[in-house]
Amino acid sequence: MWETRTKAVPYTVMKPVWETHAKQVPYTVMKPVWETRTRQVAYTAMKPVWETHVKQVPYTVMKRVWETHAKQVPYTVLRPLWETHVKQVPYTVMKPVWETRSKQVPYTVMTPVWETQVKQIPYTVMKPVWETHVKQVPYTVLRPVWETRVKQVPYTVLKPVWETRTKQVPYTVMKPVWETHVKQIPYTVMKPVWETQTKQVPCTVYRRVWETHTREVPYSVVRPVWETRTKQVQYTVMTPVYETHERSVCSTVLRPVTYTKTVKVVAGRWETRAIAEPGCGGEKNEAAQKSVVTHRVWVPEIVEREVECTRYVRETCVTKVPYTVCRMMPEQRVKTYTYRVCRMVHETRSKTCTYQVSRIVPEQIVKTRTYRVCRMVPEQRIKTQTYQVCRMVPEQHVKTYTYQVCHMVPEQRMKSYTYRVCHMVPEQRVKTHTSRVCRMVPEQRIKTQTYQVCRMIPEQRVKTHTYQVCHMVPERRIKNCTYRVCRMVPEQRVKTQTYQVCRMVPEQRVKTQAYQVCRMVPEQRIKTHTYRVCRMVAEQRVRTQVYQVCHMVPEQRVKMCAYRVCRLVQEQCVRQVPYTVMKSVACTKTVMATKLVPKTVTCTVTRHVPRAVTERVPACISVTSCCQKQEAVEPSCKG
């Protein structure tokens, strides 16, 4: 069996540690020293002399002339036309209808159950004696009486009332509060310590030697040459062009459309129905004494009717309206201009110039140089640093919100309803009821007899109870409602529109144009030429070179390594091992024995017959993983 274990393995890592060093490196710098010198240079310059001339230039100007015109513009105005219509408005009235219903009322009756028993006891027998009685039974009949009433029904309408309220809403603002803190910061300052040292330095000195030379210097002179030229100038004149266009004006017209729809109307009729009531003649004349009572019953019916309705459909009418557009068309024209052009012609001349040439001659010199070496000494200092810390402090503010609240105010209104009330008027009647009464007369007897015991058993029965229910039946009625409809009638009108037309009229004008003519006049001048001479001076400097040294420091580390260990586990398994057992089997065979007297003898012989028997034997098996083959250990034959 494989187990995963973890062990700590120490190992050494070479960790680089960088150290910063500084060293002083002396070096020599050739420092240039510039000297400024001045010399006089004579030259000839062409000085331009400008002369102003005046000439008359005719030109044409398109003068804008505005003309006022008037035109008749027809337009359409939608004039509101009010029409009074009357429409049938159906409404529903709740009409009371009395309905006679029957309901089953369960009640319990104690039914006598007689049991027959036999015993020798004195007993009393209740002998029934039947008596006929006639009695007058008064009863009350509810007669319906219909009454028309008008009642004022108050109803409540919720009227919206807008109320402006103001509420204070607190909110928190994080206000930054700056706090000033002071902290001591130690730092190291490299303090320079200067040391004076002397050394012999061989150096090269460059000495300047001046030589005088002469050379011919060619130079260019610009000479003006005047030419008369003519050019065509294109310009654009805006010519007005009048165009008549039509535009579409959309207007909306409400057109009445009549359509028919089917409406279900709750209607009905009154029917006269006869109800038989019992009379007063007793049991024998009960069928003849029944009276017939006539009632009127409202029978509701739902009738479908065709109702004409009118709805207004918006139609968009498009009307063509002419209008005039003044469009300025650009027109290209050409005019000729005569002008003079001054062309500068380059002319090459030469002059003799004397100049000096400086030549640097190197010279070796040995000199004693005293120099100072700066050595940086670290010095610990402490500086006080003031810094600010921003701390957010919550600050409560309150801002006012104005909002509107719509609360519905109940408003009491009254409307009149006409309804019919059916109230039942009690009417007293008397009927004769003939009944037989059984009176039990006790009689004492003593004998052995069979007697009956009466045991009262509750029995559930149902009787029909007739009652009247008044339920309100909706009745559709129609009332005439007068309303006004606004129909927009198009009306043609004409208005006078004044507009201006711009007409361009050419006008000749003359302007005086001043122009300048440049004439070049030669002039002798002397200019002072300042130039700089560079002399290289050797200067010793020392610079501090910072470099880093990396040395490897061994560092001990520990890492966790996971490894697998294979452990052999004893596991009991069972396998089928075939082995041979010699089993005694009884068999009968006939053996011929020779005696003096030959006879047949029957005997029993035991012989061993091999047979294969399967037996379960415990075996030890080594269980390994990683797809290794399992090998079974042969069991020992001991025990």
BELKAFEN-V654800 format. One record per pair of residues at least 4 apart in sequence whose C-alpha atoms are under 8 Angstrom apart, sorted by the first residue. I is the first residue (numbers start at 1). GAP is how many residues later the second one is. Records with the same first field share a line. If there is no record, write none. Layout:
# BELKAFEN-V654800
I=GAP, GAP
This chain:
# BELKAFEN-V654800
1=564, 565, 566, 567, 568, 622, 623, 624
2=562, 563, 564, 565, 622, 623
3=561, 562, 563, 564
4=558, 559, 560, 561
5=557, 558, 559, 560
6=554, 555, 556, 557
7=553, 554, 555, 556
8=550, 551, 552, 553
9=549, 550, 551, 552
10=546, 547, 548, 549
11=545, 546, 547, 548
12=542, 543, 544, 545
13=541, 542, 543, 544
14=538, 539, 540, 541
15=537, 538, 539, 540
16=534, 535, 536, 537
17=533, 534, 535, 536
18=530, 531, 532, 533
19=529, 530, 531
20=526, 527, 528, 529
21=525, 526, 527, 528
22=522, 523, 524, 525
23=521, 522, 523
24=351, 518, 519, 520, 521
25=517, 518, 519, 520
26=514, 515, 516, 517
27=513, 514, 515, 516
28=510, 511, 512, 513
29=509, 510, 511, 512
30=506, 507, 508, 509
31=505, 506, 507, 508
32=502, 503, 504, 505
33=501, 502, 503, 504
34=498, 499, 500, 501
35=497, 498, 499, 500
36=494, 495, 496, 497
37=493, 494, 495, 496
38=490, 491, 492, 493
39=489, 490, 491
40=486, 487, 488, 489
41=485, 486, 487, 488
42=482, 483, 484, 485
43=481, 482, 483, 484
44=478, 479, 480, 481
45=176, 477, 478, 479, 480
46=175, 176, 474, 475, 476, 477
47=473, 474, 475, 476
48=470, 471, 472, 473
49=469, 470, 471, 472
50=466, 467, 468, 469
51=465, 466, 467, 468
52=462, 463, 464, 465
53=461, 462, 463, 464
54=458, 459, 460, 461
55=457, 458, 459
56=454, 455, 456, 457
57=453, 454, 455, 456
58=450, 451, 452, 453
59=449, 450, 451, 452
60=446, 447, 448, 449
61=445, 446, 447, 448
62=175, 442, 443, 444, 445
63=441, 442, 443, 444
64=438, 439, 440, 441
65=437, 438, 439, 440
66=434, 435, 436, 437
67=433, 434, 435, 436
68=430, 431, 432, 433
69=429, 430, 431, 432
70=426, 427, 428, 429
71=425, 426, 427
72=422, 423, 424, 425
73=421, 422, 423, 424
74=247, 418, 419, 420, 421
75=246, 417, 418, 419, 420
76=414, 415, 416, 417
77=413, 414, 415, 416
78=410, 411, 412, 413
79=409, 410, 411, 412
80=406, 407, 408, 409
81=405, 406, 407, 408
82=402, 403, 404, 405
83=401, 402, 403, 404
84=398, 399, 400, 401
85=397, 398, 399, 400
86=394, 395, 396, 397
87=393, 394, 395, 396
88=390, 391, 392, 393
89=389, 390, 391, 392
90=386, 387, 388, 389
91=385, 386, 387, 388
92=382, 383, 384, 385
93=381, 382, 383, 384
94=378, 379, 380, 381
95=324, 325, 377, 378, 379, 380
96=323, 324, 325, 374, 375, 376, 377
97=201, 373, 374, 375, 376
98=199, 324, 370, 371, 372, 373
99=369, 370, 371, 372
100=366, 367, 368, 369
101=365, 366, 367, 368
102=362, 363, 364, 365
103=361, 362, 363, 364
104=358, 359, 360, 361
105=357, 358, 359, 360
106=354, 355, 356, 357
107=353, 354, 355, 356
108=350, 351, 352, 353
109=349, 350, 351, 352
110=346, 347, 348, 349
111=345, 346, 347, 348
112=342, 343, 344, 345
113=340, 341, 342, 343, 344
114=338, 339, 340, 341
115=336, 337, 338, 339, 340
116=334, 335, 336, 337
117=333, 334, 335, 336
118=330, 331, 332, 333
119=329, 330, 331, 332
120=327, 328, 329
121=325, 326, 327, 328
122=322, 323, 324, 325
123=321, 322, 323
124=318, 319, 320, 321
125=316, 317, 318, 319, 320
126=314, 315, 316, 317
127=313, 314, 315, 316
128=310, 311, 312, 313
129=309, 310, 311, 312
130=306, 307, 308, 309
131=305, 306, 307, 308
132=302, 303, 304, 305
133=301, 302, 303, 304
134=298, 299, 300, 301
135=297, 298, 299
136=294, 295, 296, 297
137=293, 294, 295, 296
138=290, 291, 292, 293
139=289, 290, 291, 292
140=286, 287, 288, 289
141=285, 286, 287, 288
142=282, 283, 284, 285
143=281, 282, 283, 284
144=278, 279, 280, 281
145=277, 278, 279, 280
146=274, 275, 276, 277
147=273, 274, 275, 276
148=270, 271, 272, 273
149=269, 270, 271, 272
150=266, 267, 268, 269
151=265, 266, 267, 268
152=262, 263, 264, 265
153=261, 262, 263, 264
154=258, 259, 260, 261
155=257, 258, 259, 260
156=254, 255, 256, 257
157=253, 254, 255, 256
158=250, 251, 252, 253
159=249, 250, 251, 252
160=246, 247, 248, 249
161=245, 246, 247, 248
162=242, 243, 244, 245
163=241, 242, 243, 244
164=238, 239, 240, 241
165=237, 238, 239, 240
166=234, 235, 236, 237
167=233, 234, 235
168=230, 231, 232, 233
169=229, 230, 231, 232
170=226, 227, 228, 229
171=225, 226, 227, 228
172=222, 223, 224, 225
173=221, 222, 223, 224
174=218, 219, 220, 221
175=217, 218, 219, 220
176=214, 215, 216, 217
177=213, 214, 215, 216
178=210, 211, 212, 213
179=209, 210, 211, 212
180=206, 207, 208, 209
181=205, 206, 207, 208
182=202, 203, 204, 205
183=201, 202, 203, 204
184=198, 199, 200, 201
185=197, 198, 199, 200
186=194, 195, 196, 197
187=193, 194, 195, 196
188=190, 191, 192, 193
189=189, 190, 191, 192
190=186, 187, 188, 189
191=185, 186, 187, 188
192=182, 183, 184, 185
193=181, 182, 183, 184
194=178, 179, 180, 181
195=177, 178, 179, 180
196=174, 175, 176, 177
197=173, 174, 175, 176
198=170, 171, 172, 173
199=169, 170, 171, 172
200=166, 167, 168, 169
201=165, 166, 167, 168
202=162, 163, 164, 165
203=161, 162, 163, 164
204=158, 159, 160, 161
205=157, 158, 159, 160, 332
206=154, 155, 156, 157, 329, 330
207=153, 154, 155, 156
208=150, 151, 152, 153
209=149, 150, 151, 152
210=146, 147, 148, 149
211=145, 146, 147, 148
212=142, 143, 144, 145
213=141, 142, 143, 144
214=138, 139, 140, 141
215=137, 138, 139
216=134, 135, 136, 137
217=133, 134, 135, 136
218=130, 131, 132, 133
219=129, 130, 131, 132
220=126, 127, 128, 129
221=125, 126, 127, 128
222=122, 123, 124, 125
223=121, 122, 123, 124, 297
224=118, 119, 120, 121, 294, 295, 296
225=117, 118, 119, 120
226=114, 115, 116, 117
227=113, 114, 115, 116
228=110, 111, 112, 113
229=109, 110, 111, 112
230=106, 107, 108, 109
231=105, 106, 107
232=102, 103, 104, 105
233=101, 102, 103, 104
234=98, 99, 100, 101
235=97, 98, 99, 100
236=94, 95, 96, 97
237=93, 94, 95, 96
238=90, 91, 92, 93
239=89, 90, 91, 92, 264, 265
240=86, 87, 88, 89, 262, 263, 264
241=85, 86, 87, 88
242=82, 83, 84, 85
243=81, 82, 83, 84
244=78, 79, 80, 81
245=77, 78, 79, 80
246=74, 75, 76, 77
247=73, 74, 75, 76
248=70, 71, 72, 73
249=69, 70, 71, 72
250=66, 67, 68, 69
251=65, 66, 67
252=62, 63, 64, 65
253=61, 62, 63, 64, 234, 235
254=58, 59, 60, 61, 233, 234
255=57, 58, 59, 60, 232
256=54, 55, 56, 57
257=53, 54, 55, 56
258=50, 51, 52, 53
259=49, 50, 51, 52
260=46, 47, 48, 49
261=45, 46, 47, 48
262=42, 43, 44, 45
263=41, 42, 43, 44
264=38, 39, 40, 41
265=37, 38, 39, 40, 210, 211
266=34, 35, 36, 37, 208, 209, 210
267=33, 34, 35, 36, 208, 209
268=30, 31, 32, 33, 34
269=29, 30, 31, 32
270=26, 27, 28, 29
271=25, 26, 27, 28
272=22, 23, 24, 25
273=21, 22, 23, 24
274=18, 19, 20, 21
275=17, 18, 19, 20
276=14, 15, 16, 17
277=13, 14, 15, 16
278=8, 11, 12, 13
279=7, 9, 10, 11, 12, 152
280=6, 9, 10, 150, 151, 152, 153
281=4, 5, 7, 8, 150, 151
282=4, 150, 151, 152
283=150, 151
285=4
286=4
300=173
326=175
342=176
371=169
373=169
566=58
568=54, 55, 56
569=53, 54
570=50, 51, 52
571=49, 50, 51, 52
572=46, 47, 48, 49
573=45, 46, 47, 48
574=42, 43, 44, 45
575=41, 42, 43, 44
576=38, 39, 40, 41
577=37, 38, 39, 40
578=34, 35, 36, 37
579=33, 34, 35
580=30, 31, 32, 33
581=29, 30, 31, 32
582=26, 27, 28, 29
583=25, 26, 27, 28
584=22, 23, 24, 25
585=21, 22, 23, 24
586=18, 19, 20, 21
587=17, 18, 19, 20
588=14, 15, 16, 17
589=13, 14, 15, 16
590=10, 11, 12, 13
591=9, 10, 11, 12
592=7, 8, 9
593=5, 6, 7, 8
594=4, 5
595=4
617=18
618=17
619=13, 14, 15, 16
620=12, 13, 14, 15
621=9, 10, 11, 12
622=8, 9, 10, 11
623=7
624=4, 5, 6
